[in-house]
């Protein structure tokens, strides 16, 4: 297999994996922050 194509596959796979990981972490973080505000301050979860 060509080394250029293999490098593109690795870089593309890493970019996809990192963006997926970022979305997962930000979703969990946002949800946790909203629950924390709900418990501590009584704020709405929809704000």
PANUDREN-160517 format. One record per atom (N, C-alpha, C, CB): residue in one letter; z negated, y, x negated. Coordinates in nm, 2 decimals, m for minus. Glycine has a CB too. Example, Ala and Ser with C-alpha at 12.3 -4.5 7.8 and 13.67 -1.06 7.14 Angstrom:
// PANUDREN-160517
  lumlum       w       v       u
       A   m0.78   m0.57   m1.32
       A   m0.78   m0.45   m1.23
       A   m0.78   m0.33   m1.32
       A   m0.90   m0.45   m1.13
       S   m0.71   m0.22   m1.28
       S   m0.71   m0.11   m1.37
       S   m0.79    0.00   m1.29
       S   m0.57   m0.06   m1.41
This chain:
// PANUDREN-160517
  lumlum       w       v       u
       X    0.00   m0.12   m0.09
       X    0.00    0.00    0.00
       X    0.00    0.12   m0.09
       X   m0.12    0.00    0.10
       X    0.07    0.23   m0.05
       X    0.08    0.35   m0.12
       X   m0.06    0.42   m0.13
       X    0.18    0.44   m0.06
       X   m0.09    0.47   m0.25
       X   m0.22    0.53   m0.27
       X   m0.24    0.66   m0.19
       X   m0.24    0.56   m0.42
       X   m0.13    0.73   m0.16
       X   m0.13    0.85   m0.08
       X   m0.17    0.82    0.06
       X    0.00    0.93   m0.09
       X   m0.10    0.72    0.12
       X   m0.13    0.68    0.25
       X   m0.27    0.63    0.27
       X   m0.03    0.57    0.30
       X   m0.32    0.56    0.17
       X   m0.46    0.51    0.17
       X   m0.56    0.62    0.17
       X   m0.48    0.41    0.06
       X   m0.53    0.72    0.09
       X   m0.61    0.84    0.08
       X   m0.62    0.92    0.21
       X   m0.57    0.93   m0.04
       X   m0.50    0.93    0.27
       X   m0.50    1.00    0.40
       X   m0.58    0.92    0.51
       X   m0.35    1.01    0.45
       X   m0.57    0.79    0.51
       X   m0.65    0.71    0.60
       X   m0.80    0.73    0.58
       X   m0.61    0.56    0.59
       X   m0.84    0.73    0.46
       X   m0.98    0.75    0.43
       X   m1.03    0.89    0.47
       X   m1.01    0.73    0.28
       X   m0.95    0.99    0.43
       X   m0.99    1.13    0.47
       X   m0.99    1.15    0.62
       X   m0.89    1.23    0.40
       X   m0.89    1.10    0.69
       X   m0.88    1.11    0.83
       X   m1.00    1.04    0.90
       X   m0.75    1.06    0.88
       X   m1.03    0.92    0.85
       X   m1.14    0.84    0.91
       X   m1.27    0.91    0.89
       X   m1.14    0.70    0.85
       X   m1.29    0.97    0.77
       X   m1.41    1.04    0.74
       X   m1.43    1.17    0.83
       X   m1.42    1.08    0.59
       X   m1.32    1.24    0.85
       X   m1.32    1.36    0.93
       X   m1.35    1.32    1.08
       X   m1.18    1.43    0.93
       X   m1.29    1.22    1.13
       X   m1.32    1.17    1.26
       X   m1.47    1.13    1.28
       X   m1.23    1.06    1.30
       X   m1.52    1.05    1.18
       X   m1.65    1.01    1.19
       X   m1.75    1.12    1.18
       X   m1.68    0.91    1.07
       X   m1.73    1.22    1.09
       X   m1.82    1.33    1.08
       X   m1.82    1.42    1.20
       X   m1.79    1.41    0.95
       X   m1.71    1.44    1.26
       X   m1.70    1.52    1.38
       X   m1.77    1.45    1.50
       X   m1.56    1.56    1.42
       X   m1.76    1.32    1.51
       X   m1.83    1.24    1.61
       X   m1.98    1.25    1.59
       X   m1.78    1.10    1.61
       X   m2.02    1.24    1.46
       X   m2.16    1.24    1.43
       X   m2.22    1.38    1.46
       X   m2.19    1.21    1.28
       X   m2.14    1.49    1.43
       X   m2.19    1.62    1.46
       X   m2.20    1.64    1.62
       X   m2.09    1.73    1.41
       X   m2.11    1.60    1.69
       X   m2.12    1.61    1.84
       X   m2.24    1.53    1.89
       X   m1.99    1.56    1.90
       X   m2.26    1.42    1.84
       X   m2.38    1.34    1.89
       X   m2.51    1.41    1.86
       X   m2.38    1.20    1.82
       X   m2.52    1.46    1.73
       X   m2.65    1.52    1.69
       X   m2.67    1.65    1.77
       X   m2.65    1.55    1.54
       X   m2.56    1.73    1.79
       X   m2.58    1.86    1.86
       X   m2.61    1.83    2.01
       X   m2.45    1.94    1.85
       X   m2.55    1.73    2.07
       X   m2.58    1.69    2.21
       X   m2.73    1.66    2.23
       X   m2.49    1.58    2.26
       X   m2.78    1.57    2.14
       X   m2.92    1.53    2.14
       X   m3.01    1.65    2.12
       X   m2.95    1.41    2.04
       X   m2.97    1.73    2.02
       X   m3.06    1.85    1.99
       X   m3.06    1.95    2.10
       X   m3.00    1.92    1.87
       X   m2.95    1.97    2.17
       X   m2.95    2.06    2.28
       X   m3.03    2.01    2.40
       X   m2.81    2.09    2.32
       X   m3.02    1.88    2.42
       X   m3.09    1.82    2.53
       X   m3.24    1.82    2.50
       X   m3.05    1.67    2.55
       X   m3.28    1.79    2.38
       X   m3.42    1.80    2.34
       X   m3.48    1.94    2.35
       X   m3.44    1.75    2.20
       X   m3.40    2.04    2.31
       X   m3.44    2.18    2.32
       X   m3.46    2.22    2.47
       X   m3.34    2.27    2.25
       X   m3.37    2.18    2.55
       X   m3.39    2.21    2.69
       X   m3.51    2.15    2.76
       X   m3.26    2.17    2.77
       X   m3.53    2.02    2.72
       X   m3.65    1.95    2.78
       X   m3.78    2.02    2.72
       X   m3.65    1.80    2.74
       X   m3.78    2.06    2.59
       X   m3.89    2.13    2.54
       X   m3.92    2.26    2.61
       X   m3.87    2.15    2.39
       X   m3.82    2.34    2.64
       X   m3.84    2.46    2.71
       X   m3.89    2.44    2.85
       X   m3.71    2.54    2.71
       X   m3.84    2.33    2.91
       X   m3.88    2.29    3.05
       X   m4.03    2.26    3.05
       X   m3.80    2.18    3.10
       X   m4.07    2.18    2.96
       X   m4.21    2.14    2.95
       X   m4.30    2.26    2.91
       X   m4.23    2.02    2.85
       X   m4.27    2.33    2.81
       X   m4.35    2.44    2.76
       X   m4.35    2.56    2.84
       X   m4.31    2.47    2.62
       X   m4.24    2.61    2.89
       X   m4.22    2.73    2.96
       X   m4.19    2.72    3.11
       X   m4.12    2.82    2.89
       X   m4.15    2.60    3.15
       X   m4.11    2.59    3.29
       X   m3.97    2.64    3.32
       X   m4.21    2.65    3.38
       X   m3.89    2.66    3.22
       X   m3.75    2.71    3.23
       X   m3.66    2.60    3.30
       X   m3.70    2.75    3.09
       X   m3.56    2.65    3.36
       X   m3.46    2.56    3.42
       X   m3.38    2.49    3.31
       X   m3.37    2.64    3.51
       X   m3.34    2.37    3.34
       X   m3.26    2.29    3.25
       X   m3.11    2.34    3.25
       X   m3.26    2.14    3.29
       X   m3.08    2.42    3.35
       X   m2.94    2.46    3.37
       X   m2.91    2.60    3.31
       X   m2.90    2.46    3.51
       X   m3.01    2.66    3.24
       X   m2.99    2.79    3.18
       X   m2.94    2.78    3.04
       X   m3.11    2.88    3.18
